[in-house]
Amino acid sequence: MNLIDCHTHTEFSVDSEADITGMIERACELGLAAYAITDHCECNRWYSEEHYPGIEVYRYFDFGRDYENSVSAVTKLKEKYEGKLNLICGTELGQALQDIEVAEKVAADPRLDFILGSMHQLPDTEDFCFIEYDKYTEDGIYDLCRQYFEEIYKLCKWGKFDILSHLTYFLRYIKGGYGIDVDTSRYDEIIAESLRTLIENGKGIEINTSGLRQNYGDTFPSLKYVKLFRDLGGELLSIGSDAHTIADLGKGIADGAEIAKAAGFDRLVYFRKRKPYFINID
């Protein structure tokens, strides 16, 4: 298979200590046809703490600093590894609608090859990874899920990214972390509308393989929604391990490619200068 990994994090993400050169060298060892570094850029925490008086959730700030450090480093490393690795300068743009000015600024950065659009955190709520779901009623959990998909739909309508990242992200924690089953079919209508909006805007989705190595045991999203995207006419499909360590780089990518094939895809996409390039899976 021709394999790509277009969702990874390095030392320039708050939740990773992975040496950026070590990640690149590992990508070379794996023989990846395309490798993107997509460090976190949470729009709602772009500035320093002083800019956000009274904030009591998600106590990390200065993502603007992290973004600049990451993009500057990758831009230089692209030159160093030219001819050795198809290295892509990307970012994972979180909560774009919670600070449109920041999001628009990032989306216009000419240094970027690739932007993942993500939703980690609802307005005025903890990141899904920090929520204590055992303190919620079943109705409360479903309300969080409803709000998530409503925010995803709004994000898709904005659409100034290339690939929607890890649809069904919350399942990593609700089901994978707390063992609480959630019937996402309740939201199939708005999910389908979000996918249609992506397709109309020339955008795509990813198969995020992180759940395969975690307690969740499946991809984000599952085959069901990857197939729905294809059935609706979707063509742009990426794959990412969401690795935060060198050891996890490329994990599950081959399995993700098999899911892509099962959904009806015979090629994957990566981006250079925000333009899509296709590569056959086999």
Secondary structure, 3 states (H helix, E strand, C coil): CCCEECCECCCCCCCCCCCHHHHHHHHHHHCCCEEEEEEEEEHHHCCCHHHCCCCCCCCCCCHHHHHHHHHHHHHHHHHHCCCCCCEEEEEEEECHHHCHHHHHHHHCCCCCCEEEEECCECCCCCECCCCCHHHCCHHHHHHHHHHHHHHHHHHHHHCCCCEECCCCCCHHHHCCCCCCCCCHHHHHHHHHHHHHHHHHCCCEEEEEHHHHHCCCCCCECCHHHHHHHHHCCCCCEEEECCECCCCCCCCCHHHHHHHHHHCCCCEEEEEECCEEEEEECC
